[in-house]
Amino acid sequence: MEKEQIQHFVKRLTETIDLYDKPIKEKWTSTFPKYPLTFSPILCIAGFLFAYIVIVPIIRKFICNIKNSLRLGRKNYEEDMIYLHKYGNVDQYLPSLSPFCLKLEAYLRFASLKYTVVSKPNFNLAPKGKLPFIERNGEILDDSSFIINWINDQIEFDPDSALVSDEKAIALATKRLLEDHLYFIIMKQRWLTKDGYNFTKTCFKDIPCLVRPCVLRKIRKNIKKTLYLQGIGRFSDEELYEIANEDIKCLSNLLGESEYVFGTQEPTSLDIYIFSFIASIIQLPYDYPLKTLVLNKRNLVNHCKRIGHLYFQEYDWDFE
C-alpha cells in the first residue's frame, strides 16, 4: 500500500513539473532552436533555491566555525584580558541597551577587573547565540549570571559575604523577578509599543541600512512570539501596568530608606542587578508608563544614580 502511494505521489509530482516545464521549454526552443533544453527548468530552479536556503547557510556556518577555531587557536589577545562581547552603547544614555550586558559590565567594574569591550561582537562565537559573553585567554564563557559566578570564583570575590542565609534567599528570588519577569515587561514596551520601537530601532545603526528594516522586523516578530509564549504578551496594557506596578513596588519596599539593599555599607550583587534593570528603564530619553512607575519611587531613582555615579562616571545620571 505504501509503495502504491509513493508511486502515485511521484506520478502526480512528475505531471505537475511537466505542466510547468512544457511552456518554458517551448519558449526556449522558439528562441534558441539550436540549443534545446534537455533538463527540467523547474527542477533546476527548485534545486537552486534549496541550495541557497539550506545548503549555503550550512556551508557558511561550517566555514565560520573553522575560522573561529583557528582564531581561538592564535594568541593574538592580551594575556588574562577579559574581552566583553555586548550590545553597543545607547548614545549618551547607557553603556548597553540590554540589562544583561549592563549588569555584566557593571559587575566587572564592581569587581575592579580590567576588560576590553569588543565593539562588533561575533555572534558565531557565542555558545548560545546570545549576548553578553566574554573571552579570556582563548576561553569563551557565556550567560551573564554564570560569568558573574566565574568572576567570584576566579578572584575570590564575595560581595554578599555579610548577608545571612535568609537575605541571600531573598536576593536570589529578587534576581529571578528581575530577569525572568520584569525583563519581559521591558521587552514588550521596547519592541511592541510605537514610541518604544521608534527609539529601539535607532540603536541598531551597525546593521547595514539596506537590510536593517528586514532584520528589525524579524527580531520584532520573534520577540512578539516569545512574549506570547512566555505569557507577558497575552496581557492588555492595563493589566501589564498593574503587574509592573507590583514588581516596582516590591523592589522599592525591599530597598526601603537604605542606600543599598539590606542596609549594607557597600553594594551587594543584588544592588548591581537592580541598578542594571532600573537604569534600563529610566535612562531612555522618552516617557512611558513603566518609566513613570519607577520615577515615582524616589528610593529606586536615587539608588540608580548612586550606583551609576560609582561605576559609570562617563554617563549622566542627574536626570529628572
N, C-alpha and C positions, 0 to 999 in steps of 0.2 A: 504493500500500500504506500509506504513512504517513497519507494522507488518510483512509483507511478506519479506521485505528487511532485517529486523533483523533476521528472521528465516533463510534466505538464507546465511547471513553472519555467523551465528552460525554454520550452517551446513558445510560451507567451512572451517571455523576455526577448527571444530572437525575433519574433514577429513585431514587437514594439520597436526594437532597434532598426529593423529593416524598414519599418514605416517611416522613420525619420531619416534613415540613411538614403533612401531612394531619391528624394528631391535634391539632396545635397550632391549626390553622385551625378545626377542628370545635369545639374547646373554646372558642375565641374567639367564634365565631359563636353558640354556645349562650348565652354570657354577655353578648355585646354584639351582638344581632341587627341593630341599626340601623347598625352600623359594621363591615361585613365587611372582612376583610383582602384587599388586592389585591396584596400583595407576599409574597415568601418570608421568613418569620421566621428560618429557618436562615441564609440568605444575609446577612441584616441582622446577625445575631449574629457570623457569620464576618467580615464587614466591620468591625464594631466592634472585634473582637479584633485584627484585622490593623492597624487604625489605631492602637490603643492600644499594641501591642507594637512595631510597626515605624515608622509614620509619626510618632507623637507624639514618641518619642525623637529622631528626626532633626530635627524642627522645634525641639525644646527645645535640642538641640546647636547648631543654626544660630543661634537667638536668643542663646544663651550666648556664641557666638563673636563676634557683633556687639557684645554688651555688653563683652566683654573687649577688643575692638578699640577701642571708644570709651574704655574705662578706660585703656588704654595710651596713648591719644592725649592724655589730660589730664595736666598736670604737677602732680599732687596728691601727689607724693612729694618727699622731700628730695633735693636735687641731690647726686649722687655717693654717696648712701647705698646700701649693699647690703642688700636685703631677702631674708632667708633663709626659704624655704618648707621646712618639715621636719615630721616626726612629732614630737608633743609630748613633754614631759618624762615620765620614768617615776618619778613621785613624787619622793622624795629620792635616788633611786639613780643615775639617768643623765640627761643632757640630752636623749637620744632613744633609743628602742628600736632604731632602725636603726643599724647600724655605719657605714653610708654617710653618714647625716645627722650622726652623731657625728664622723666623720672630717672632714667639710667644716667643721663648726663649730669643731672643734679647730684646723684649719688656718687658719681666719680669725683666730683668736686668736694662733696661732703667728706669723702674718704681721703681727700688730698692726693689723688692719683693723677699722674701725668698721662695725657691721652691726646690723640690727634683725630680730628673729625675728617672722615672721608666724604668729600664734597659731592661725589657722584657714586653712591653705593651700588654695588653689584649684587642684584637680587639672585643671580645664579649661584653666588657663594652662600646665600642664606640657607641653612639646612631645612627650615620650614617655609622658605619663600616669604618671610616676613621681616620687617624691621622693628626694633633695632637688633643688631648683633655686633660682636666685636671680634677682632683678630689680635692675637698676641703670639709672637714667635712662631707664626705659621699655623697656630691652632685657632679654630673658629668655635665661638660659643654663642648660643642664641637664647632667646627668651629673657626679657629684662629681669624678671624675678630670679631665674636661675643664675644669671650673671651676677646679680647682687649677692646671692649666696656664695658664689665662687669668689667674689671680691673679699667677702668677710673671712672666708677660709684662707685665702692667699696671704692676707696681711694681718690676720688675727684681729680683725676689726669688728667690734660688737657694740653698736650704739644703743642697743637695748639691754645692756647688762644690768642697768639699775632697775629694770622693770620686774615685778613679781609675776608669777605664773598666770594669775587672773588678767593682768594688764597685757601680757603677751597674747593671751587668747583673744582679748578684745581687739588688739592691734591686728591680728590675723583676720578676724571677722570683718573689720573695717576695710582692710585692703581688698578683701573679696567684694565688699559693697562697691568700692571704687572701680575695680577692674572688671567685674562681672555684672554690674548693674548700671551705675552712673555713666560708665563709658558708653554704653549703648544709647542712653538718652542723649549724650553729647553727639554721637554719630548721627542720630536721626535729625537733630537740629542742624548739623552742619551740611548734610547731604540731601535731606528731604524737605527742607523749607526754602523758600525763594531767596530770602536775604542770606541765609547760611550758605547755600550753594553758590550764590553770586560772589561771595567772598572766597569760599574754599577753592573754587576753580582758578582764582588768581594766584594760588600758592603752588601751582604746578607748571611754572614757567620753563622748567627744564625739559618738559616734554615738547618735541618738535610741534610747531604751531599747526602744521597740516594734519597731523593725526591726533592732536590734543582733544578736539571735541569728541571723537570716537572713543578714545581711551577713557575720558571722563564719564561719558555715557555708560560705558561698560562697567566702570567702577561703581557708579551710582546704582546701576541695575543690580549688581552683585550685593551691594550694601543693603538695598531695599529688601532683597530676598533673605539675606542673613538676619536682618532685624525682624522680619515677619516670622521666620523660623524660631528665632530666639524668644519672641513674644512682645518685645517693646513696640515693634512695628504694627501691632494689631490695635494699639490704644489710640483713642482720639486725642487731639491736642489738649483738651480739658482734663482728661484722665491722666495724660502724661505729666501735665503740670502738677497735679496732685501727688503723683508718685515721686516726681523730682523734689517737690517741697519736703516730703518725708525724708528723703536722702540728705538734703542740705540741712534740715533741722537736726537730724541725727549727728551729723558732723559738727555742727555748731554747739550742740549740747555736750558732745564729747570733749571739745576743746575748752568750753567754759570761758572763764576770765584769765586763764593761764596763757603765758607766752607760747608754750609748747604743750602738746598733748600729754596728759598725765602729770602736768605740773613740773616736769623735769627742768633742770637748769640749762641743758643743751638739747638740740633736736634729736629725736629718735628716728628710726627708719620710717615710722608712720607719718611723721611730720613731712618727710620728703615726698611720700606718696600723696598726702593730702595737698601739699603745695602744687604738685605736678598737675593734678586734675582741676583744682580750683583756678590755677593760673590759666589752664587751657580754656576755661570758661570766661573769665572776666578780663583777660588781656586782649581779646579780639575787639577790633575797633567798630563795633556796631551793637545796637541794643536788641535784645531778645528776651523772652520770659525767663529762661534759665539763668541768664546773667543777672537779671533783676532780682531773682530769688537770692543769689549769692551776695549781691551788693547790699541787700537788706540785713545781712548777717555781718555786723562790723567786726566781730572777732575773727571770722574767716578771712575777711579782707585784710585786716592788719597782720594776721598770720602769714598770708601770702606775700605781703610786702616785706615782712621780716625775713623770710627765707630767701626771697628774691634779692634783697639787698646783700644778704650774706654770700650768696653763691653766684649771682649773675648781675654783677655791678654794671655791666655794659648795657643793660636794658633799663628802661624807665618803668619804675614800679610805683611812682607817685601819681597814679591815675585816679580819676574820680568821674 
